[in-house]
Amino acid sequence: MLYEASTTNILTESQVRELLARTFAGSEWTNRRLLVIIPDGTRTAPIPQMFRLLYEILGERVAALDYLIALGTHRAMTEEAIAKLVGATAGERAERYPKSQVYNHAWWEPANFFTAGTIPAASIAAMTDGLRNESIDVTINNMILDYDHLVICGPVFPHEVAGFSGGAKYLFPGIAGAEIINKTHWVGALATSMDTIGVQDTAVRRILHEAAHLVLSLKPITLLAQVMHGHDLHGLYAGDVFTAWAAAADLSAQLNIRYCAQPFQTVLSMPDTKYEDLWTAAKAMYKTEPVVADGGEVIIYAPHLKEISYSHGDQIRAVGYHVRDYFTNQWDKFSDMPGGVLAHSTHVRGKGTFDSDGEHPRIDVTLATGISEADCRQINLGYRDPATIDPAAYANRENEGILLVENAGEYLYRLTGG
């Protein structure tokens, strides 16, 4: 593994270039077809810099240097959004980067997938400590079969389903089929986001690594794992998909987890405008839930949000947002719903219980967005008119039990000792 990393200093472009040059030195890259798997616009990362430098280093030697956007089940990126993502318009790419094409992961087309193998039920039971006992077919975008080498290039942050994002997660769910997405997300829901987020060794991460071994039996993979602090690059780790990811997660834990001495009764969490629907902006809840006091409230303040989910809105409206036990204790009603949708529901609603007296969430979750009050009631979330909220009124009131979180979504808030 090669790396440049610092908790205090921002990596310079010359440091990044030199590390990439060392990673891709040698004749083995000559005339090879490379597929670089990158995040969509919901992740902060220097993708334009990486796009430019990878071509500078590899463009004259390789046969192809193409890019596949790891949408998971997010909506497809427009050409305008892709240009912003990689730092070059379609015309500029054709002129300056003729060996590079950029593709959306078309997760909505069943014909785009093949099965790399199956993880047996006994293995799933062992990896999840008994949370699930069912096999998983490892389906993945068949584009990878057209290339000689895969390069995963993306950041590592605390994550509600896998513990930390990045690494093999760019394969699953990044460019994966529905079964492994739904089953792994439901495992994450059973474990709960609050007990998973910011933890390296999780049930879901174990499954992702087992699935990655199946892909590695078909194609070699090089990981370029980035660690951000805000918009600044502090770490770049190049190597195998397991070791480089673990090292990046170590640094991410230092830079992207903020500790608080006491819980807060109210958190006003303001997701960045790069999140276009609640499905993606809900990180404002996931990453602040651990510091909300029992009986407290997270207010997601995002006037720009108008949609619950561009991909799964109808399904979310059908089930609403509920605690995990609401589903597990009434499984016959919900077993046909995709596990990814149910998982998202539980992550947004947070921890809680369900019994004969009804549902008992640990905290309240309120939307102050462009989503109507009627829609909020339908999906079982609170509503506040965003026009009635002045974020400045929540600032610097930690000693009153009030926390303002700006640009919410990438920093995890956790109690000291938690």
C-alpha positions as CSV (number, residue, x, y, z in Angstrom):
1,M,0.0,0.0,0.0
2,L,1.1,3.5,-0.8
3,Y,-0.3,6.6,0.9
4,E,0.0,10.2,1.8
5,A,-1.9,11.3,4.9
6,S,-2.1,13.9,7.5
7,T,-4.5,15.0,10.2
8,T,-3.3,18.6,10.0
9,N,-2.1,19.2,6.4
10,I,-3.9,19.3,3.1
11,L,-2.4,17.1,0.4
12,T,-0.9,19.2,-2.4
13,E,-1.5,18.3,-6.1
14,S,2.2,17.3,-6.4
15,Q,1.8,14.8,-3.6
16,V,-1.3,13.3,-5.2
17,R,0.4,13.2,-8.6
18,E,3.5,11.5,-7.3
19,L,1.5,8.9,-5.4
20,L,-0.6,8.1,-8.5
21,A,2.5,7.9,-10.6
22,R,4.0,5.4,-8.3
23,T,0.8,3.4,-8.1
24,F,0.5,3.1,-11.9
25,A,4.2,2.8,-12.8
26,G,5.3,-0.1,-14.8
27,S,4.6,-1.7,-18.2
28,E,1.7,-3.8,-16.9
29,W,-0.7,-1.0,-17.6
30,T,0.2,-0.6,-21.3
31,N,-2.8,-1.2,-23.6
32,R,-5.0,-2.2,-20.6
33,R,-8.6,-1.3,-20.4
34,L,-9.3,0.3,-17.0
35,L,-12.7,1.0,-15.5
36,V,-12.7,3.6,-12.7
37,I,-15.6,3.5,-10.3
38,I,-16.4,6.9,-8.8
39,P,-19.1,8.3,-6.5
40,D,-22.0,10.5,-7.6
41,G,-22.5,14.1,-6.6
42,T,-23.7,13.2,-3.1
43,R,-20.1,12.7,-1.9
44,T,-17.4,15.3,-1.3
45,A,-14.2,14.3,-3.1
46,P,-11.7,15.8,-5.5
47,I,-12.9,13.8,-8.4
48,P,-12.1,16.5,-11.0
49,Q,-8.5,16.4,-9.8
50,M,-8.3,12.6,-9.9
51,F,-10.0,12.5,-13.4
52,R,-7.4,14.9,-14.7
53,L,-4.3,13.4,-13.0
54,L,-5.2,9.8,-13.9
55,Y,-5.4,10.7,-17.5
56,E,-2.1,12.6,-17.3
57,I,-0.4,9.5,-15.9
58,L,-2.2,6.8,-17.8
59,G,-3.8,8.3,-20.8
60,E,-1.0,7.6,-23.3
61,R,-0.4,4.1,-22.1
62,V,-3.8,2.5,-21.6
63,A,-6.3,1.4,-24.2
64,A,-9.3,2.8,-22.3
65,L,-9.7,4.8,-19.0
66,D,-13.5,4.8,-18.5
67,Y,-15.6,5.8,-15.5
68,L,-18.7,4.3,-14.0
69,I,-20.7,6.4,-11.5
70,A,-21.6,4.2,-8.5
71,L,-25.2,5.3,-8.2
72,G,-26.4,2.5,-6.0
73,T,-30.1,3.3,-6.5
74,H,-29.7,7.0,-6.7
75,R,-31.1,8.7,-9.8
76,A,-29.0,9.0,-12.9
77,M,-26.8,12.0,-13.2
78,T,-27.5,14.4,-16.0
79,E,-24.7,15.5,-18.4
80,E,-24.6,18.8,-16.6
81,A,-24.1,17.1,-13.3
82,I,-21.5,14.7,-14.8
83,A,-19.5,17.7,-16.1
84,K,-19.5,19.2,-12.6
85,L,-18.6,15.8,-11.1
86,V,-15.5,15.2,-13.2
87,G,-14.6,18.8,-14.0
88,A,-15.0,18.6,-17.8
89,T,-17.9,18.9,-20.2
90,A,-18.7,16.3,-22.8
91,G,-17.0,18.4,-25.4
92,E,-13.9,19.0,-23.3
93,R,-13.7,15.2,-22.5
94,A,-13.8,14.4,-26.2
95,E,-11.0,16.8,-26.9
96,R,-8.7,16.4,-23.9
97,Y,-9.5,12.9,-22.7
98,P,-10.4,10.9,-25.8
99,K,-9.8,7.5,-24.2
100,S,-12.3,8.3,-21.3
101,Q,-16.1,7.8,-21.3
102,V,-18.3,8.4,-18.3
103,Y,-21.3,6.2,-17.6
104,N,-24.1,6.1,-15.1
105,H,-24.6,2.8,-13.4
106,A,-28.0,1.8,-14.9
107,W,-29.3,-0.1,-11.9
108,W,-32.9,0.1,-13.3
109,E,-32.0,-2.3,-16.2
110,P,-32.0,-6.0,-15.1
111,A,-30.1,-7.0,-18.3
112,N,-27.1,-5.0,-17.0
113,F,-26.1,-7.5,-14.3
114,F,-24.5,-10.9,-13.9
115,T,-24.0,-13.0,-10.8
116,A,-20.4,-13.3,-9.7
117,G,-21.2,-16.0,-7.2
118,T,-23.3,-16.7,-4.1
119,I,-22.6,-16.3,-0.4
120,P,-24.2,-19.2,1.4
121,A,-26.7,-18.8,4.2
122,A,-24.3,-20.3,6.8
123,S,-21.7,-17.8,5.9
124,I,-24.2,-14.9,6.2
125,A,-25.3,-16.2,9.6
126,A,-21.8,-16.3,10.8
127,M,-20.8,-12.8,9.4
128,T,-24.0,-11.2,10.9
129,D,-23.8,-12.9,14.3
130,G,-27.2,-14.5,13.5
131,L,-29.1,-11.5,12.3
132,R,-29.8,-13.2,9.0
133,N,-29.6,-16.7,7.8
134,E,-30.1,-16.6,4.0
135,S,-27.9,-16.8,1.0
136,I,-27.1,-13.7,-1.1
137,D,-26.5,-13.8,-4.9
138,V,-23.7,-11.3,-5.6
139,T,-25.0,-9.5,-8.7
140,I,-23.0,-6.7,-10.2
141,N,-22.9,-4.5,-13.3
142,N,-21.6,-6.6,-16.3
143,M,-19.6,-3.7,-17.6
144,I,-16.8,-4.9,-15.4
145,L,-16.3,-7.9,-17.7
146,D,-15.3,-5.6,-20.5
147,Y,-12.2,-4.3,-18.7
148,D,-8.9,-5.7,-17.6
149,H,-8.6,-3.8,-14.3
150,L,-11.0,-2.1,-11.9
151,V,-10.0,1.1,-10.0
152,I,-12.2,2.2,-7.1
153,C,-11.7,6.0,-6.5
154,G,-13.7,7.6,-3.8
155,P,-13.9,8.9,-0.2
156,V,-14.3,7.2,3.1
157,F,-16.8,8.6,5.6
158,P,-18.7,7.3,8.6
159,H,-21.7,5.4,7.2
160,E,-25.1,4.4,8.6
161,V,-25.3,0.9,6.9
162,A,-21.7,-0.3,6.6
163,G,-20.0,1.6,9.4
164,F,-17.7,3.5,7.1
165,S,-18.3,4.1,3.4
166,G,-15.7,3.5,0.6
167,G,-13.7,0.5,-0.6
168,A,-15.9,-2.5,-1.5
169,K,-19.0,-0.4,-0.9
170,Y,-18.4,1.2,-4.3
171,L,-19.1,-2.3,-5.7
172,F,-22.0,-3.1,-3.3
173,P,-24.3,-1.2,-3.5
174,G,-22.4,1.2,-5.8
175,I,-22.7,-0.9,-9.0
176,A,-24.6,-3.9,-7.6
177,G,-27.9,-5.5,-8.3
178,A,-31.0,-5.4,-6.2
179,E,-30.7,-8.5,-4.1
180,I,-27.4,-7.7,-2.4
181,I,-28.4,-4.1,-2.0
182,N,-31.6,-5.0,-0.3
183,K,-30.3,-7.8,1.9
184,T,-27.2,-6.0,3.1
185,H,-29.2,-2.8,3.9
186,W,-31.7,-4.8,5.9
187,V,-28.8,-6.4,7.9
188,G,-27.7,-2.8,8.6
189,A,-31.2,-1.9,9.8
190,L,-31.4,-4.9,12.1
191,A,-28.1,-3.9,13.6
192,T,-29.4,-0.2,13.7
193,S,-27.7,2.8,12.3
194,M,-26.8,4.2,15.8
195,D,-24.9,1.1,16.7
196,T,-23.2,0.7,13.3
197,I,-22.2,4.2,12.1
198,G,-18.5,5.0,12.6
199,V,-17.6,1.3,13.4
200,Q,-15.1,-0.5,11.1
201,D,-16.0,-4.1,11.7
202,T,-19.7,-4.4,11.1
203,A,-21.9,-7.2,9.8
204,V,-22.5,-5.4,6.5
205,R,-18.8,-4.7,6.0
206,R,-18.0,-8.4,6.4
207,I,-20.5,-9.3,3.7
208,L,-19.2,-6.6,1.4
209,H,-15.7,-7.9,1.7
210,E,-16.8,-11.5,1.1
211,A,-18.6,-10.3,-2.0
212,A,-15.5,-8.4,-3.1
213,H,-13.5,-11.6,-3.0
214,L,-15.8,-13.0,-5.6
215,V,-15.2,-10.0,-7.9
216,L,-11.5,-10.3,-7.3
217,S,-11.6,-13.9,-8.6
218,L,-12.6,-12.3,-11.9
219,K,-10.9,-8.9,-12.1
220,P,-8.0,-7.3,-10.2
221,I,-9.0,-4.2,-8.2
222,T,-6.9,-1.2,-7.1
223,L,-8.4,1.1,-4.5
224,L,-7.7,4.8,-4.4
225,A,-9.3,5.7,-1.0
226,Q,-9.6,9.4,-0.2
227,V,-10.1,11.0,3.3
228,M,-11.7,14.4,3.4
229,H,-11.9,17.0,6.1
230,G,-14.6,19.3,4.8
231,H,-13.7,20.0,1.2
232,D,-10.0,19.4,1.8
233,L,-8.1,16.2,0.9
234,H,-6.1,14.9,3.9
235,G,-5.4,11.3,2.9
236,L,-5.0,9.2,-0.2
237,Y,-4.4,5.5,0.2
238,A,-3.6,3.3,-2.9
239,G,-3.6,-0.5,-2.7
240,D,-5.9,-3.5,-2.3
241,V,-9.5,-3.0,-1.6
242,F,-9.2,-4.2,2.0
243,T,-6.0,-2.8,3.5
244,A,-6.2,0.6,1.9
245,W,-9.8,1.0,3.0
246,A,-9.0,0.0,6.6
247,A,-6.2,2.6,6.7
248,A,-8.4,5.3,5.2
249,A,-11.2,4.5,7.7
250,D,-8.7,4.9,10.6
251,L,-7.9,8.4,9.4
252,S,-11.6,9.2,8.6
253,A,-12.4,8.3,12.2
254,Q,-10.0,10.9,13.4
255,L,-11.1,13.6,11.0
256,N,-14.8,13.0,10.5
257,I,-16.1,12.2,14.0
258,R,-16.9,15.0,16.3
259,Y,-17.3,14.3,20.0
260,C,-19.7,16.1,22.3
261,A,-19.6,16.0,26.1
262,Q,-23.3,15.9,26.7
263,P,-26.5,15.0,24.6
264,F,-28.7,17.7,23.2
265,Q,-32.4,18.1,23.5
266,T,-32.7,19.8,20.1
267,V,-30.5,19.5,17.0
268,L,-31.0,21.7,13.9
269,S,-29.3,19.7,11.2
270,M,-28.8,21.5,7.9
271,P,-27.8,19.1,5.0
272,D,-25.8,20.4,2.1
273,T,-27.7,21.3,-1.0
274,K,-25.8,18.6,-2.9
275,Y,-28.5,16.2,-1.4
276,E,-31.4,16.5,-3.7
277,D,-34.0,14.4,-1.9
278,L,-34.7,13.2,1.7
279,W,-33.3,9.8,0.7
280,T,-29.8,11.3,0.4
281,A,-30.2,14.3,2.8
282,A,-31.3,12.0,5.7
283,K,-27.6,11.7,6.6
284,A,-28.4,14.9,8.5
285,M,-30.4,12.6,10.9
286,Y,-28.1,9.5,10.8
287,K,-25.0,11.5,11.8
288,T,-26.5,13.5,14.6
289,E,-28.8,10.8,16.2
290,P,-26.1,9.6,18.6
291,V,-25.9,13.0,20.4
292,V,-29.7,13.6,20.7
293,A,-31.0,13.0,24.2
294,D,-33.8,10.5,24.8
295,G,-37.1,12.4,24.1
296,G,-35.2,15.0,22.1
297,E,-35.6,16.1,18.5
298,V,-33.7,16.3,15.2
299,I,-35.0,19.0,12.9
300,I,-33.8,18.5,9.3
301,Y,-33.7,22.1,8.0
302,A,-33.5,22.0,4.2
303,P,-35.9,24.4,2.4
304,H,-34.4,23.2,-1.0
305,L,-35.7,19.7,-0.5
306,K,-39.0,19.0,-2.4
307,E,-38.8,15.2,-2.9
308,I,-38.9,12.3,-0.4
309,S,-37.0,10.1,-2.9
310,Y,-36.6,10.4,-6.7
311,S,-36.1,6.6,-6.9
312,H,-38.3,5.1,-4.1
313,G,-40.8,7.8,-3.2
314,D,-43.9,5.7,-3.8
315,Q,-42.6,2.8,-1.7
316,I,-41.7,5.1,1.1
317,R,-45.1,6.7,1.1
318,A,-46.6,3.2,1.3
319,V,-44.8,2.3,4.5
320,G,-43.8,5.6,6.1
321,Y,-40.9,6.0,8.5
322,H,-40.8,3.7,11.5
323,V,-38.5,2.2,14.0
324,R,-37.0,-1.3,13.3
325,D,-39.3,-3.2,15.6
326,Y,-42.4,-1.8,13.9
327,F,-41.4,-3.9,10.9
328,T,-39.9,-7.0,12.6
329,N,-42.9,-7.4,14.9
330,Q,-45.3,-7.2,11.9
331,W,-43.1,-8.9,9.3
332,D,-46.0,-10.6,7.5
333,K,-47.2,-7.1,6.4
334,F,-43.8,-5.9,5.1
335,S,-41.8,-8.9,4.0
336,D,-42.5,-8.1,0.3
337,M,-41.1,-4.6,0.5
338,P,-37.5,-4.1,-0.6
339,G,-35.1,-4.3,2.3
340,G,-33.3,-1.1,1.1
341,V,-36.5,0.9,1.5
342,L,-37.3,-0.6,4.9
343,A,-33.7,0.1,6.0
344,H,-33.9,3.7,5.0
345,S,-37.2,4.0,6.9
346,T,-35.7,2.7,10.1
347,H,-32.5,4.8,9.8
348,V,-34.4,8.0,9.4
349,R,-36.8,7.2,12.3
350,G,-34.0,6.1,14.6
351,K,-34.0,3.7,17.5
352,G,-37.1,2.8,19.3
353,T,-39.5,0.0,20.2
354,F,-42.9,-1.4,19.1
355,D,-45.3,-3.3,21.2
356,S,-49.0,-3.8,21.8
357,D,-49.3,-0.2,22.9
358,G,-47.8,1.0,19.6
359,E,-44.6,2.6,18.4
360,H,-42.2,4.3,20.7
361,P,-39.4,6.2,18.9
362,R,-36.5,7.3,21.1
363,I,-36.5,10.8,19.5
364,D,-38.6,12.9,17.3
365,V,-37.7,13.6,13.7
366,T,-39.1,16.8,12.1
367,L,-38.8,18.0,8.5
368,A,-38.4,21.7,7.9
369,T,-38.2,21.3,4.1
370,G,-40.1,21.9,0.9
371,I,-42.0,18.7,1.6
372,S,-45.6,19.5,2.6
373,E,-47.1,19.1,6.0
374,A,-49.6,16.5,4.6
375,D,-46.7,14.4,3.1
376,C,-44.8,14.6,6.4
377,R,-47.9,13.3,8.3
378,Q,-48.4,10.6,5.8
379,I,-44.9,9.3,6.2
380,N,-44.9,9.6,10.0
381,L,-42.5,12.5,10.4
382,G,-43.0,15.8,12.1
383,Y,-43.4,19.0,10.2
384,R,-42.2,22.6,10.7
385,D,-42.6,25.4,8.2
386,P,-39.0,26.3,7.3
387,A,-40.0,30.0,7.0
388,T,-40.5,30.0,10.8
389,I,-36.9,28.9,11.5
390,D,-33.9,31.2,11.7
391,P,-30.8,29.0,11.9
392,A,-28.9,31.8,13.5
393,A,-31.2,31.5,16.5
394,Y,-29.8,28.0,17.1
395,A,-26.2,29.0,17.0
396,N,-23.8,28.9,20.1
397,R,-26.5,27.4,22.4
398,E,-24.8,24.1,23.3
399,N,-25.0,25.0,27.0
400,E,-28.8,25.2,26.6
401,G,-29.0,21.7,25.0
402,I,-29.3,23.1,21.5
403,L,-26.9,22.2,18.7
404,L,-26.7,23.7,15.2
405,V,-25.1,21.5,12.6
406,E,-24.3,23.2,9.3
407,N,-23.4,21.3,6.1
408,A,-24.7,18.2,7.8
409,G,-24.1,14.8,6.2
410,E,-20.4,13.9,6.4
411,Y,-19.4,14.5,10.0
412,L,-20.6,12.0,12.6
413,Y,-21.5,13.4,16.0
414,R,-20.9,11.1,18.9
415,L,-20.9,11.4,22.7
416,T,-17.6,11.3,24.4
417,G,-16.9,7.7,25.4
418,G,-19.7,6.5,23.1
